[in-house]
Amino acid sequence: MEKLEKLTANTEEVVTIEELKTVLNKQNPKAYIGFEPSGVVHLGWKICTNKIKDFLSCGFDFTVLLADWHAYINDKLGGDIEKIKLCGKYMEDCFAAMGVDTGKVRFVYASDYVNDDKYWELVLKTSKATSVARVKRAMDIMGRGEEEAEKDLSKLFYPVMQVSDIFYLQLDVAYGGTDQRHAHMLARDVAKKIGRIAPVAIHTPLLTGLQAGGRMNPIEAKMSKSKPETMISIHDPPEAVKKKLSKAYCPEKQIEGNPVLDICKFVVFPDLDGKSFLIERPERFGGNLEFTTYEALANAFTAGLHPLDLKNATANHINKILTPVHTYFEKHPENYNKMKNLGIIQ
């Protein structure tokens, strides 16, 4: 089944495949992903934007929730709601710059519906259908520990609001990175208790930070704007990308926990569109190499392909991916410049 294969490609988990098959038989099924507007966008977004394109090509009515109230609860951008909303507008630009057809995607802000009493009814119903302990376990979706709810009660509202968002938007599929799993599983559990249809949960991997490696916890190791030295911003010029890649963790012959290979697998190869992954080398070092599949590249690396050759080629391919992004912002600089002027983006 072509649609099923497309939606499950490069995913970490689908809960459940059988339910997804049923959803695909519906007319205009609904899916979403939620983002906190909180700062500069990095290369890891490419995984999400690629999957959003898959949803659109499979006929989904797709919503991007720019969760401004959630970002406020999570103390993003100093809790300044106006800065958070501006960041949401910048993020809309980022989706367009990364090739998402924004005419087919519905952008919704939490502030669009927080005055609706039906939403808060869902928040209360969700709250009554779960426990404080279960909500605390879901707080990792915010990058927060359970103890933070002890000094700031609003932190407990966040997972409950996220679950209520899913019900309020009447979604068939909740999509996100693996860091959103606890919230999506909570939504599935609560749905059974309050008479709602449990959403299918689809999770894609988190892109590993450039300095992370080995067997680190994927959430702790993920590429993050809070660690600028470990992430590639979509605004980074070519020389910055090459410099960051040159310093990336990439031990010889090691596949697992290798952030450079993760970028190749989840960002570069899905973008090649039938072209080859090219490694350019002088003849004295064996000449150029071309790979049509990630598996072939990984096998070559295990067999002794030099990390520097891999890093240089990966940097070249990333810069090709980012060229249209840079072009977009040259033509539409307004929100990006406002973000820079306010110091939200350096």
Secondary structure, 3 states (H helix, E strand, C coil): CHHHHHHHCCCCEEECHHHHHHHHCCCCCEEEEEECCCCCCECCHHHHHHHHHHHHHCCCEEEEEECHHHHHHCCHHHHCHHHHHHHHHHHHHHHHHCCCCCCCEEEEEHHHCCCCHHHHHHHHHHHHCCCHHHHHHHHHHHCCCHHHHHCCCHHHHHHHHHHHHHHHCCCCEEEEEHHHHHHHHHHHHHHHHHCCCCCEEEEECCCECCCCCCCCCHHHHECCCCCHHHCCECCCCHHHHHHHHHCCCCCCCCCCCCHHHHHHHHHHHHHCCCCCEEECCCHHHCCCEEECCHHHHHHHHHCCCCHHHHHHHHHHHHHHHHHHHHHHHHHCCHHHHHHHHCCCCC
